[in-house]
Amino acid sequence: MRGATDCARRLKLLFSSLRSKLGKVARPPATDPITQMILGVLSRDTPEARAAEGLGRLRTMVVDYNELRVIPPIELADLLSDFADARLKCEDISRALNRVFALEHTLSLDRLTRLPRKDVLAYLERIDGLEPYTRGRVLLLGLRQHAVPLDEAMWALARRERIVDGRCPLDEAQRFLERQIAEEDALEFFALFRKHAWNEMGPAVRKRAVARIISVPPDRTSRNMLQMVAASAAAIAGDDLVAHVAESDLAEPDPAAEARAGALAPADDLAPSARRHASRTASKSAARATGSDARRGRGVGEGAPARARTRAARPAARVAPGHGKSGKLRTGRPTRRGGARPRRI
């Protein structure tokens, strides 16, 4: 970060002044990571007390977080209608909960406490709906690891006081503060600086006069939706073909069905062994069908004799006028393509 030395010096002075000015402040309680994840989404542009009140509303309508996960975001937004960006926040909460459930098969992040910090950071970046502030909050208050999360008021004040570079993004600013503040002082600094930031920048945050903190929205473009549908259809078709190949080892092969399956199956969705087996089966089926049809005087997949099929494949003849022996003009005589001269009868 540019000007890191001067920013670090101003940061130490600010921290010591906050300690002497505010004294001991109430620190936010450390709870489970899922609770902190929801609180982080709600509190990125809202004071802590109001975010806790919103979480209490959500808990009154569900038994546990798993039930909260399956409720449509539009219904959650009705419950939090007085929150700013309620619909967006409810979508982020739903996306994050569903992503955790897809990765863990349960709504718990306790497994992260046994992982190295690098793996924890990579894991949290994979969760949809989370931004740097919420990820830092999960680290600090949910997993008891070193982090200095910055919400909208804190980020605005940090740039105004020039303890971070005004042009650096939020995740870079948080990493810089983590390097400058010791791990044992991180929670104290978070509580002091958050209280001071909301006293100074609270009105500006409510007026949307500061830089916003939002998550990466889901890609709802038609192209992305069609790609998702096509991928799902290809996966289903691949599973059906794998099941068909497995059954063909026990049942008597059907040449026509195997040829159709070999022609229509998406080879990229099969395992290498299944692709080789399906290719060999389709080739043998096509060869058997070709030999049997040739012996009957038919082409592959055709029901008519070879002579009739050849005649039908010829180009249509054009009708040209001709002259008979009587000298009268005669029409309706077919001639070869290319405008051959009519012959006399």
N, C-alpha and C positions, 0 to 999 in steps of 0.2 A: 504494500500500500504506500502511496506517495505521502511524504511527510510523516513517516511513522515515528520518528524520534520526537518531534514536537508534539504529536498527538499523544504519545505515551507520557510525556511530561505533564501535559494538561490533564490527562486522565488521573494521574496520581494526586494532583492538587484538588481536582473535583471530588474524588473519593474521600480525601481527608476532610474537606469542607462539609460534605454531606454527613459524615460521622459526627462532627462537632455541632452541626446545625440541627439535624433530625434526631440524633441519639439512636436509641433502640426502637425499631419499628417492628410491627407484626410481620413475621415472615410467612409466606404462603405455605400451607401444609403440603408435605410430600405424600402422594397417594399412589395408586397403581397407574401404570402407563396409559391404559385405555381412558381412564378418567382425565388424566392430564392432556391426552390427545384431544378430547372433546372440549375441555376448557381452553386449550390453546386456540382452537378454531373460533370459539365464541369470544375470546378476550383479545384478539389481535388488534381490534380497534374499539375496545370496550373496557371500562374499569373492572378490576378483579371481582368486586362485590356483585356487580350486575351480571357478569359471566357466570358466577356461582349460582345466582338466582335463576338464570336461564337453564342451567344444567338441572336444577331442582324441578323445573317445570317438565323437562323431558323425562325425568325419572318417575314422575307421578303417573304417567300414562303407560308405562311399560313395567314388566316384571324384572327384566335384566337387559343388558346391552345386546344380547342376541335378538331379542324381540325388537329393540330399537333399530337394529340393522335392517330388518325386513319391512319396516314402515316406509311408505313412499315419502320422499323429501317434501313434496307439496303439502302433505299432512303435518309434517314437523314444522314447516314454515308458517302454517296457520297458528300453531301454538306459540311461535316466536315472532309474531307479526310486528311487534314494536321494536325489534332489533334491526339495526342497519344491515342491509344485504342478507336478510333472513333466508331467502331462498338459496342463495349461493352458499351460505354457511351450512345449511341443512344438506345440500348436495355434497359438500366436502365431507361432512360427518358420515353420511351414508356410504360414500365411495371409500373412505378410509376404513370403516368397519368391515365392509365387504371384502376389501383387499386383505386385511389382516386375517379374516376368516378363511379366505382362499389359500393363504400361505400357511396358516397354523392349524386349520380345521377346528379352531376354537377362538374365542375372543380373549386372548391373553398374550401378553408380550413378556412374560416372566422369563422365557428362554433367553432373552437378550442379555440378562444379567450375567450369564455365563460365557458370553462371547467377547472377543477382543473389541476395543473401541472402533477400530477400522471397520470391522464387520458390522457393528451396530449402526454406524453412520451409513454404510452402503444399504443396509436393510431398510432404514427409515426413508431413504431416498426413493425406494421402490414403492412406497405406500402412496396411492393416489389421494389427492385432496389436501396434502400437507405442504406447508411452505417453511422457509428456514426458521421462523419464529416458533411455530408449533413443534418442529423437530427438536429445536433447542430446549423447549420447555419439557418435552418428554424425557430428554436426557437429564436435565437438572432435577426436576421434581418427580419424575416417574421412575427413572433408573438410578438416581443418585450419582450421576457422573458429572464431570466438569463441563459446564456450558454457561454462556451468558446470552440468553435470548433477549431480543429487542422487539417490542411491539411498535405500533405506529407512533405513539407519543414518545417513547424512548428513542426510537430511531431519529425522529425529527429533532429532539433535543441534543442527541449526540452529535449531529451534524452542525447544529447551531453553536454548540460549545466547542466544536472542532476537536473533539476527542477521537473522531474518525474522519477520514477523507470524505468530503461531500459528494464525490463522484463514484465512490465504490459501492457495489451492490450490498444488499443486506447480509447475505451469507459471508461475504468477505469481511464486513464490519464485525460480525459476531466472532469470527475466527481470530481477528486481531485482538478483540477484548479478552478472549480466552487466553491468549498468550501473555497478556499484560497483567491479568488478575489471577492471583493464586487460587487453587482449587478450593481451599478452605474458606476463602473470602467471596466465592462466587455467589452464594445464596444471599449473603448480606448485601453485596453490591446490587444484586437484582432487586431486592426489596427496597433499598434506599433510593436507587435511581428510578425505579418505577413510580414510587410515590412522588418524588420531585418532578418527574416528567409529566405526570398527569396534572399536578398543580400548575405547571408552566404551559403545557401544550394541550391540555384537555379541550378548551374551546376551539382551537384550530383543528383538532381531530374531528370533533363533532360537525364542524363546518366543511369537512373534506378539503381543508387547505394544506394538507401535508401529503407526502408520498404514501400511496396505498400499499397494503400488503395483501395480496390475493394469491390463491393457488393457481396452478396451471389448469385451465378449464378442460373438460373432456372434449374430444374431437367428435363433433356431431355432424360433420360434413357428409354429404351424400356419398362421396367417394369412399370415405372411411367406413361408413355403415355398409356399403355394398361389399367392400373387401372383407369385413367381418362376416357377413352372410355367406359369401363365397367360400371363405375358409372353413366355416362350420359345415357347409354342404359337402365340401371336399373331404373333410374329416369323417363325416357320416358315410359317404360313399366308400371311402377307404376301409372303414370298419366292416361294412357290408361285404366288400370283396374278400377281405381276410377271412370272414366267417364262411363265405362260399368256397374259398380254396380249402379251408380246413374240412368242410363237409365233403368235398369232392374226393378226398383220400379214402372215404368210407363208402360212398355211393358210386353207382355206375355213371361215368361221365356222359353228359349231353353235349354233342359237338356244337350245336347251334348256340346253346346258352353259354358255353365256355368261350366261343368266338366273340359273342356280344360282350361278355364280361371283360375279355382281354382288350377289346376296342374301346370300351367306355371308361374303364377304371383309371383314376389318376395315379400314375406310377409314383409321383413324388410323395404321396401320402402313405406308401407302404414301406414296410421294412425291407432291406435288401434281399433277404431270403424269400420273402413273400413275392417281391417283384420278379425274381428269377423263376420261381415256381409258376406264377401266373403267366409269364411270358412263354415258358416251355409248354404249359398246358394249352394256351391259346394257339401256338404254332402247330402242335400235334392235332388239335381239333380242326384247324383250318385245312391241314394236309389230309386228314381223313375225309372231311367234307368234299374236298376237291377230287380225291380219287373216286369216291362213291358216285358223285355226280357225273364225273367223266365217263364211268362205266355205263351209266344209264343214258348217256348222250345228252347230259345237261351241264350247264355251267354252275359255278358256285352260287348257291342261293337262287337259282333260276328254276322255273317249273316248265318251261317250254323247250322243245327239241332244239338242237344246235342249228338246223337248217332254217327253222322258222325264226329263231332269234337273229340269224345273220340277215335274213330277208328284211326283218323289221328294222335292223340297224342301218340298212342302206338309205341314202338320201332320197327324198320323195322325188319322183319323176314329174317333169313338167309336161303339160298337154300342149301340143302344137298342131296347127292345121296341116292336113295332107291332101293329096289329090288321088282319086281313084281312077280306074281304067275308063270310066265313062266321062272323065274330064270334069266331074263335079267336085267342088271343094268339100273335103271331108275333115271333120274336127274330132277331137277326143283321142287322137293317137298319141300315146306316150313316147317321148324321146329322151335320150340321155341328157344329163346336166351338161351344160356348156353350149347349148344352142345348136345341136346337130341338125343338118339339113334333112327335111322330111323326104322319105322315099316313096316312090310310086307303087301302087298296089296293082 
